[in-house]
Amino acid sequence: MKGIVAAIIVTGVLYGVLELAQAAAEQRITLMIGGSYCDLYLGEVESAVKKVSGVKAVDLKSMKGHAVVTVEGDKATAKQLEAAVNGVKGEGWHCHAKVMK
């Protein structure tokens, strides 16, 4: 019985360590998205951001006018994410992003 309890405790501890390691390996970057026509192209904004190497997820729904981007460690930089958004539809469409600090 003690062996089973010990195994359960060890399993729980290992699971906790793995969760912490995964959390440390990910970071969230929040971008404020704006521009006259940017709301019309959120699908394209999401696609552009997802193309940046290291991006795991893009959430455009939880905060209006913002993108919450989950990246693997430091594989994607805030400047890369901004550039991806700024490249959607080009300069004339006034779609731009700025990192929230």
C-alpha positions as CSV (number, residue, x, y, z in Angstrom):
1,M,0.0,0.0,0.0
2,K,2.9,2.4,0.8
3,G,4.4,1.6,-2.6
4,I,1.2,2.6,-4.4
5,V,0.9,5.9,-2.4
6,A,4.5,6.7,-3.1
7,A,4.0,6.0,-6.8
8,I,1.0,8.3,-6.9
9,I,3.0,11.1,-5.1
10,V,6.0,10.7,-7.4
11,T,3.7,10.8,-10.4
12,G,2.0,14.0,-9.2
13,V,5.3,15.7,-8.5
14,L,6.7,14.7,-12.0
15,Y,3.5,16.0,-13.6
16,G,3.9,19.3,-11.8
17,V,7.5,19.6,-12.9
18,L,6.5,18.9,-16.5
19,E,3.8,21.6,-16.3
20,L,6.2,24.1,-15.0
21,A,8.8,23.3,-17.6
22,Q,6.2,23.7,-20.4
23,A,5.0,27.0,-18.9
24,A,8.6,28.2,-18.8
25,A,9.1,27.2,-22.4
26,E,6.1,29.3,-23.5
27,Q,5.5,33.0,-23.3
28,R,2.6,35.2,-24.2
29,I,3.0,38.5,-26.2
30,T,0.1,40.8,-26.4
31,L,-0.2,43.1,-29.5
32,M,-2.5,46.0,-29.7
33,I,-3.9,45.9,-33.2
34,G,-5.3,49.0,-34.9
35,G,-6.0,50.7,-38.1
36,S,-8.9,51.9,-40.2
37,Y,-9.6,48.6,-41.9
38,C,-7.7,46.1,-39.8
39,D,-10.9,44.6,-38.2
40,L,-12.0,43.5,-41.7
41,Y,-8.8,41.4,-42.1
42,L,-8.4,39.6,-38.8
43,G,-8.3,36.2,-40.5
44,E,-5.4,37.4,-42.5
45,V,-3.8,38.9,-39.4
46,E,-4.0,35.6,-37.7
47,S,-2.6,33.7,-40.7
48,A,0.3,36.2,-41.0
49,V,1.2,35.9,-37.3
50,K,0.9,32.1,-37.3
51,K,3.5,32.0,-40.1
52,V,6.2,33.4,-37.8
53,S,8.4,30.6,-36.6
54,G,7.8,29.7,-33.0
55,V,4.2,30.8,-32.8
56,K,2.0,28.2,-31.1
57,A,-1.3,30.1,-30.9
58,V,-3.0,33.4,-31.8
59,D,-6.1,34.6,-29.8
60,L,-7.9,37.5,-31.4
61,K,-11.2,37.0,-29.6
62,S,-10.5,37.4,-25.8
63,M,-9.5,41.1,-26.0
64,K,-11.1,43.3,-28.7
65,G,-8.4,45.1,-30.7
66,H,-5.6,42.8,-29.4
67,A,-3.8,39.6,-30.4
68,V,-2.6,37.4,-27.6
69,V,0.2,35.3,-29.1
70,T,1.7,32.2,-27.5
71,V,5.2,31.5,-28.6
72,E,7.7,28.8,-27.8
73,G,10.4,30.3,-25.6
74,D,12.3,33.0,-27.4
75,K,11.8,31.6,-30.9
76,A,9.7,34.5,-32.0
77,T,10.3,38.1,-31.1
78,A,7.8,40.9,-30.6
79,K,9.3,42.8,-33.6
80,Q,8.7,39.8,-35.8
81,L,5.1,39.6,-34.7
82,E,4.6,43.4,-35.3
83,A,6.2,43.1,-38.7
84,A,3.8,40.2,-39.6
85,V,0.8,42.3,-38.7
86,N,2.1,45.4,-40.4
87,G,2.6,43.5,-43.6
88,V,-1.1,42.5,-43.9
89,K,-2.6,44.4,-46.9
90,G,0.4,46.8,-46.9
91,E,0.7,50.4,-45.9
92,G,-2.5,51.8,-47.5
93,W,-4.7,49.6,-45.3
94,H,-3.4,51.1,-42.1
95,C,-3.3,47.8,-40.3
96,H,-0.6,47.9,-37.6
97,A,0.4,46.3,-34.3
98,K,2.3,47.5,-31.3
99,V,3.5,45.3,-28.4
100,M,1.7,45.9,-25.1
101,K,4.2,46.1,-22.2
